[in-house]
Amino acid sequence: MSVRIRMKKFGRKHRPFFRIVAVDGRRPRDGRVLEELGTYDPLVPETDARAILKGERIQYWLGVGAQPSDKVAVLIKKYGANGKSLEAQKAALERLDVARRRPAPVVAPAPVAVEAADAPAAE
């Protein structure tokens, strides 16, 4: 069995999302997988936070002879266990986490003026 590490497409129209998986090379793209190894979301605004990989498991599959696809090989080189951009990825994930935890600004409603005509006249 020839094992490939490739992307399995999820999401919806105009909103792609991919899982990086180890799969038998003869299976269809979205078929049964052996193991999920990470995710890739191309629409995340922080470029370095788009790919989340399980480095140890990827190293295992590469060690037993799995072949990554071209796109996944680039992601492994950048964000794998010994990737070049791991520090940039951690910083980008922190920035996204802080942005998600920040509460939305509270907008107070405008005060309503009470008219004096409704109040009883003082004599």
N, C-alpha and C positions, 0 to 999 in steps of 0.2 A: 504494500500500500504506500503510495507516495503522498506524504502529508504536505499541504500548502498552508502558509499563514497569509490570509487575505481578508478583505473587507466584506462584510455581509450587510446589505443595505436595509435600512429601516426608515421610518419617518413617513412623510406624506408628500404630495405634489408640492414642489417649490420649497420644501423644508427637509433636506436630506439629513440622515443620521446613520452612522456606520458603527458596527461592532467589528473589532479585529478578532478573528477566530482562527483556530487550527482546524482544518477540514481535510477530508480525503480529497485528493486532487480530481477525482472522477465525479464528484458530487456537483450538483448545480450551485450557483452563487448563493442562493438563499436556502440551501438544503440543510440537512442535519450536520451539526458540528461536533467535533471531538471536545473542544474546550474554548471558552471565551477568554481572550487575552487582553482586552482593553476596548476603548471606545474612541471614536473620532467624530467631532461635530464641526463641520466646516463653517457654520454660521456664527460661531462664538467670536465676539469682537476682538478679544486678545488672541493674537496669532499663536503664541506659545502655550495657551491654555486649551487648545483645540483637541489635543490627543492626550489620553490618559492610558498608560500601558502598565501591565504587570510584568516588570522586567525579569524577575526570576523565572516565571513560567515561560516567557519567550526564549530565554537562554536555554531552558530545558528542551523545548521543541527544536530549537536550532541545533542543539547538541545531539539529538537523536536523528537528525537528517532532514528536518522540515525545510522547505524552500519558501522564502517570503516572496510576495508579489513585488513588482517594482515600486509601487506607491508605499506599501507597508515597509519595504526595506529602507526607504527614506525616513519614515517615522521612527523606525527602530534605531537608525543611526543618530537621530536627533534626540529622542526621548526614551530610548531603551535603558537597560541597566547601566551601561557605560556611555550614555549619550552625551553629545556635545552641549546641548542646551538645557540640561536638567535644572541649573540654577535659574535660568530665565523662566523656565516653566513653573518652578516653585513661586517665584515672585509674581508671575502673571496670575496664578491660581489664588494667591493671597489677595491681590487687588480685586479680583472678581468676587471673592468671598466677602471682603469688606463692603464692596458696592451692593451686594445682595442683602447684607445684614443691616445696612443703613436704613433707618425708617424714612418713610416718605414725609416730606414737609407738610405740616398741618396748617391749613389755611382757615383762619377764624372767619366766621360769617360776619358780614357788615352789621353794625348795631342798628336796630330799628328805632327811629325817632317816635316818641309818643307825643301826640298833638295835645295841646292845652285845651282845646275846645271841648274835648270829651270830659274833662274834669269839672266837678261842680264849682260854681262861682262862689268865691269867698266874699262875704259882705262885712 
